[in-house]
Structure formats: structure tokens, C-alpha cells
Amino acid sequence: MTANIGNKHIAQHRGAKERAEIRKTNIAREAVKQAEARAKYRNQQKGKPLQGTAA
């Protein structure tokens, strides 16, 4: 959670432009994480352990 200023959270004092920028960076960050996960499991068969891990 964000800190309070009086009765309001800091996020309530942000402008629309700043909120839009934060949203875009969050979406971009999530897209990077998803791309890494897809690359990790790209050639895997269902139900098989990851290749290259010691089991």
C-alpha cells in the first residue's frame, strides 16, 4: 500500500499522466516476464520435467 497524506493515499494525488506512465511500465514489465517464461518452456513436452536440470 502507499503511504497516507492526511486521509488520502499518495496515489490519489498523482496526475492522470503519471498514472498512465506507471500503468504502461507495469504492462511492459509483465510482458518481459511472460516472454522469459515462454522462452523457458517453449520446446517442452507436457508432463515432462525441464531439460538441463539435475533430477
Residue pairs with C-beta under 8 A, 6 or more apart in sequence:
1 9
2 9
2 10
2 11
3 9
3 10
4 10
5 13
11 19
14 22
40 50
41 50
44 50
44 51
49 55
